[in-house]
Amino acid sequence: MANAGPDTNGSQFFVTLAPTQWLDGKHTIFGRVCQGIGMVNRVGMVETNSQDRPVDDVKIIKAYPSG
């Protein structure tokens, strides 16, 4: 869950494809990819703009609980 400091948690989330030690202790980890890492890697390869945001929308249509 992303935040900008104390008492600023929101509903934004992100998936990282590489180690991000600078985020340790700053954000809450609440999930992991159990299946479909290939799809996650494909999402990581989409074209992005100068702010590193996808040029075209990327949507999660379905997600399932693990276990």
C-alpha positions in Angstrom: 0.0 0.0 0.0 1.5 3.3 -1.0 1.8 6.2 1.3 3.4 9.7 1.5 4.2 9.6 5.2 2.3 9.1 8.5 -1.5 8.8 8.3 -1.5 9.0 4.5 -2.2 5.4 3.5 -4.4 5.0 0.4 -5.7 2.3 -1.8 -2.9 2.5 -4.4 -0.8 -0.6 -4.9 2.1 -1.6 -7.0 4.0 -4.7 -8.1 7.8 -4.6 -8.3 9.8 -6.7 -10.7 13.2 -6.0 -9.1 14.5 -5.5 -5.6 13.5 -2.2 -4.1 15.3 -1.9 -0.8 14.6 1.9 -0.6 11.0 1.0 0.0 11.7 -1.3 3.0 9.9 -0.1 6.1 7.9 2.5 4.2 5.1 0.4 2.7 2.9 -2.5 3.7 3.4 -5.8 1.8 0.1 -7.6 1.5 0.4 -10.1 -1.3 2.6 -12.1 -3.7 2.3 -13.6 -7.2 1.4 -17.3 -6.8 0.7 -18.0 -10.4 1.0 -16.1 -13.6 4.5 -14.5 -13.2 4.8 -14.6 -16.9 1.8 -12.3 -17.2 3.3 -10.0 -14.6 6.5 -9.8 -16.6 4.5 -9.0 -19.8 2.9 -6.1 -17.9 6.3 -4.9 -16.9 7.3 -4.7 -20.5 4.4 -2.4 -21.7 5.3 1.0 -23.3 5.5 3.8 -20.7 5.5 7.6 -20.9 8.1 10.0 -19.5 6.6 9.6 -16.0 7.1 5.8 -16.3 3.3 5.2 -16.5 1.7 2.9 -19.0 0.8 4.6 -22.3 -2.3 2.3 -22.5 -4.4 1.2 -19.5 -3.4 -2.0 -17.8 -6.3 -3.7 -16.0 -6.7 -6.6 -13.6 -9.9 -8.3 -14.7 -9.9 -11.1 -12.1 -7.9 -11.9 -9.0 -8.2 -14.9 -6.8 -7.2 -15.5 -3.2 -4.3 -18.0 -2.7 -4.7 -21.1 -0.7 
